[in-house]
Amino acid sequence: MTTKHKPKYRRIAQLKTADNFRDYLATIGTDLPFEDTLAAPGHSPAANAFKLNSGKTIGNRFCILPMEGWDGTTDGKPSDFTKRRWQNFAISGAKLLWGCEAVAVRHDGRANPNQLLINKANLDEYKRLFETLNSEHHQKFGNTADLLIGIQLTHSGRFCKPNDTKKLEPQILYAHPVLNRKFGLGEDYPVMQDDYIDRLIDDFVKGAVLAQRAGFHFVDIKHCHGYLGHEFLTAHDRAGKYGGSFENRTRFLTSIVAGIKAEAPGMEIGVRLSAFDWVPFKPGVDQVGIPESFNSDKYTYAFGGDQSGTANDLTETYKFMELLRALGIQLVCITGGSPYYNPHIQRPALFPPSDGYYPPEDPLVGVARQLHVTADIKKAFPDLAIVGSAYSYLQEWLPYVGQAVLNNNMADFIGLGRMVLSYPEMPEDILHGNPLKRDKLCRTFSDCTTAPRNGMISGCFPLDPFYKALPEAALLKEIKLGE
Ligand SMILES: Cc1cc2nc3c(=O)[nH]c(=O)nc-3n(C[C@H](O)[C@H](O)[C@H](O)COP(=O)(O)O)c2cc1C
C-alpha cells in the first residue's frame, strides 16, 4: 500500500520527554493518563498480586493477550513455532496468560488450516505444552503458584477458513448487510442452523473439559473480533432461540457456562469481549480508512456501538457485563472491534496490514478509546478482574501509561499483545526497573497481520531475529514491495 499522502502522525519515538508526550496528546485532543516517572522496582502497582474470588492468586498485573501464529499442524497440534511463542509468553514475567491464543473447538470452525484444535486426539500435546509453560516459568521465576494460564476457545463464524488459507467458508448467524457484501456473500447465504449451535455448545463444553484435564486454569469463551461468539451479540434479526432478545443472543454463552459448570467443576471461566464495535471500514481517498456505507439511517450491527456506526454506546455492553457477573465470571478481557473490518479501533497501528487502510485517526486516539472504555467498565464493575488491551502502540510510553492506569484503578491488568512478539521480556524489565530495550519495541509495522493474510505463519518479522532469518521474511518484503 503506497501513497504520497498518507496521514502524518508523530512517531512515538520522537516524543522523548513527558512534556513532549503531554503536548502532543493535547495537540491531537486525546486524554491518556500517564505518570512522568516510574515507581522504583517493588513499588510499582504492576507488582501487586491480584486475588480472584475463587481463591487463586495472580502474581502481578501483566497479562499476555492471546495471539495466534497460524502455525499449528493441520490436525490442530502446536508446532515448534507455536511452542516457542507460548514459551516466550511463559517467561515474559507476566503472571496472567490469557488464552495463549484462539483454539478452535471443531475443525470447520477454524480460522485457518493451521489454527489449533482442542480434541481428544490432541490432548497429550496440550498437557505437555502446559507442563512446559509451567516448568519454564518456574525455572526463571521460582514460583508457579501465582501463574494463571488459560485457553481461548473459539469458533470463527463468518471468518472460518478451515481447509485452505485463501478460501473463506463462512458460517454466519444472520445476513449482515455490510459484512455479507464486503466478503462476497449473497443476502440469501445460508445461516447456521439451531441444531448445529446446540452441538457446538457441547463442543465448547468438551473443549473446556479437555483444557481442564490438560491442566489449564481457565477457559475464555471468546466473544470478540467478529468471530462467532461476538456475532451472537448482534443477532437481532435472527429467528429462533439464538436471536432477537438479549436473552436469546446470549443463550450461546449461558448454555456453555452451564455445561462447563456441570462437566468441569472448578474450571475458571473468562470472557474476552469486544466491548464496542463500529461499522466496517475500507480504504478511501489516498487509502485512508473510511466507513463502509449502509442502506439505513440506523446501524444496529455494532455491539457497543451507536446507530451512527462510528461511535460507542455501551448500554448493552453493561447489560452483558451484568450477565457475566450473574454467571460468576470474574475474568474479563476488554478489547474492541475486529481485525477483519475495522482494525484501527482494534489494534491501533501506524502501518496498516496488506488488506487494511491508513489509520483515519492518530493511533493514540485508538489506544485512548480502548483504555477509557475499559476504565468505564472497571468503574461500573469494581468486583470483576478487568484486563485492558491495545497498549502496544504506546511503545516507550507503555510503562508510564500502564502505571497510571493501575494507580487510578482504570483496569486490573495491563494486557500486552504485539509488543511481546518483538519484546517478550518487557514485563520483567518493567517490574525490575530495567531500561527498556528500544531496539525490541514493536513499532506496529503490522507484518504479524500481513503475513497470515497472505497465507504465511505469523511472528515479528521486522524485529525478532528468529523470524527475520526465515524465508517467509524475504517473501513478505516482496509482497509489500509489490503493493
Ligand atoms: C498476530 C496476532 C494474532 C492475534 N491473535 C489473537 C487471538 O488468537 N485471539 C484474540 O483474542 N486476539 C488476538 N489478537 C489480538 C490481540 O490479542 C490484541 O487484542 C491486539 O493485538 C491489541 O493489543 P496490542 O496493542 O497489545 O497488540 C491477535 C493479534 C495479533 C497481532
PDBQT file of the ligand as one rigid body, heavy atoms in Angstrom, charges set to zero:
ROOT
HETATM    1  C1  LIG A 501      -0.682 -11.728  15.180  1.00  0.00    +0.000 C 
HETATM    2  C2  LIG A 501      -1.855 -11.507  16.081  1.00  0.00    +0.000 A 
HETATM    3  C3  LIG A 501      -2.644 -12.581  16.478  1.00  0.00    +0.000 A 
HETATM    4  C4  LIG A 501      -3.744 -12.375  17.326  1.00  0.00    +0.000 A 
HETATM    5  N1  LIG A 501      -4.477 -13.443  17.732  1.00  0.00    +0.000 NA
HETATM    6  C5  LIG A 501      -5.479 -13.262  18.611  1.00  0.00    +0.000 A 
HETATM    7  C6  LIG A 501      -6.189 -14.380  19.129  1.00  0.00    +0.000 A 
HETATM    8  O1  LIG A 501      -5.881 -15.541  18.837  1.00  0.00    +0.000 OA
HETATM    9  N2  LIG A 501      -7.213 -14.124  19.976  1.00  0.00    +0.000 N 
HETATM   10  C7  LIG A 501      -7.562 -12.854  20.355  1.00  0.00    +0.000 A 
HETATM   11  O2  LIG A 501      -8.496 -12.681  21.132  1.00  0.00    +0.000 OA
HETATM   12  N3  LIG A 501      -6.883 -11.785  19.898  1.00  0.00    +0.000 NA
HETATM   13  C8  LIG A 501      -5.846 -11.955  19.056  1.00  0.00    +0.000 A 
HETATM   14  N4  LIG A 501      -5.122 -10.883  18.648  1.00  0.00    +0.000 N 
HETATM   15  C9  LIG A 501      -5.427  -9.546  19.179  1.00  0.00    +0.000 C 
HETATM   16  C10 LIG A 501      -4.523  -9.219  20.381  1.00  0.00    +0.000 C 
HETATM   17  O3  LIG A 501      -4.786 -10.106  21.441  1.00  0.00    +0.000 OA
HETATM   18  C11 LIG A 501      -4.697  -7.775  20.879  1.00  0.00    +0.000 C 
HETATM   19  O4  LIG A 501      -6.036  -7.551  21.228  1.00  0.00    +0.000 OA
HETATM   20  C12 LIG A 501      -4.286  -6.728  19.865  1.00  0.00    +0.000 C 
HETATM   21  O5  LIG A 501      -3.072  -7.055  19.239  1.00  0.00    +0.000 OA
HETATM   22  C13 LIG A 501      -4.172  -5.345  20.515  1.00  0.00    +0.000 C 
HETATM   23  O6  LIG A 501      -3.254  -5.375  21.583  1.00  0.00    +0.000 OA
HETATM   24  P1  LIG A 501      -1.749  -4.810  21.386  1.00  0.00    +0.000 P 
HETATM   25  O7  LIG A 501      -1.890  -3.356  21.096  1.00  0.00    +0.000 OA
HETATM   26  O8  LIG A 501      -1.024  -5.067  22.669  1.00  0.00    +0.000 OA
HETATM   27  O9  LIG A 501      -1.163  -5.548  20.258  1.00  0.00    +0.000 OA
HETATM   28  C14 LIG A 501      -4.046 -11.065  17.788  1.00  0.00    +0.000 A 
HETATM   29  C15 LIG A 501      -3.245 -10.001  17.377  1.00  0.00    +0.000 A 
HETATM   30  C16 LIG A 501      -2.162 -10.197  16.542  1.00  0.00    +0.000 A 
HETATM   31  C17 LIG A 501      -1.317  -9.024  16.155  1.00  0.00    +0.000 C 
ENDROOT
TORSDOF 0
